[in-house]
Amino acid sequence: MKHLVLAFAFGGLVLAPLAATAGGTIETACLRSDRPAAGRALCGCLQAVANAVLSPSQQKQGASFFADPHSAQEVKASKRPADDAFWARWELFAETAVKHCQ
């Protein structure tokens, strides 16, 4: 299982793979989901990206989407500034995960 560590280089976000242990909120929610691709390697990678990009409270909020995907749409459609800020970070998480967790 590969995990990622956040490093800042040349003013941009760079993630470098390292072996580590995870077991965080995102990984647990991913493993408990009914998605066929949700294995230890993928879910562990998602957790590593979450650790690099999201705060613990953002991870908790995002983890709820695995059990209730509709709630993600509610947050995305919300006009609350806090939801807008969360959604921007969640999109960064998703983009980073796509690049590093395939």
Secondary structure, DSSP 8 states (H G I E B T S, - for coil): -EEEEEEEETTEEEEEEEE-----HHHHHHHHS--TT--HHHHHHHHHHHHHHS-HHHHHHHHHHHH-HHHHHHHHH---HHHHHHHHHHHHHHHHHHHH--
